[in-house]
Amino acid sequence: MILKLTLPEVANLYHELVEHPRVLRVLALSGGYSRAEAT
């Protein structure tokens, strides 16, 4: 399953998702941010 996530305004918003044992990778599209700002 692929979920399209946006960069969060709140730190650690996706923490539970990242730490879930069945999640392999979490990736967010920059959605208009420059690469430097998104990183």
Secondary structure in CASP SS format (residue, H / E / C, confidence):
PFRMAT SS
TARGET T0000
AUTHOR 0000-0000-0000
METHOD secondary structure of the structure
MODEL  1
M C 1.00
I C 1.00
L C 1.00
K C 1.00
L E 1.00
T C 1.00
L C 1.00
P C 1.00
E C 1.00
V C 1.00
A C 1.00
N C 1.00
L C 1.00
Y C 1.00
H H 1.00
E H 1.00
L H 1.00
V H 1.00
E H 1.00
H C 1.00
P C 1.00
R C 1.00
V C 1.00
L C 1.00
R C 1.00
V C 1.00
L C 1.00
A E 1.00
L C 1.00
S C 1.00
G C 1.00
G C 1.00
Y C 1.00
S C 1.00
R H 1.00
A H 1.00
E H 1.00
A H 1.00
T C 1.00
END
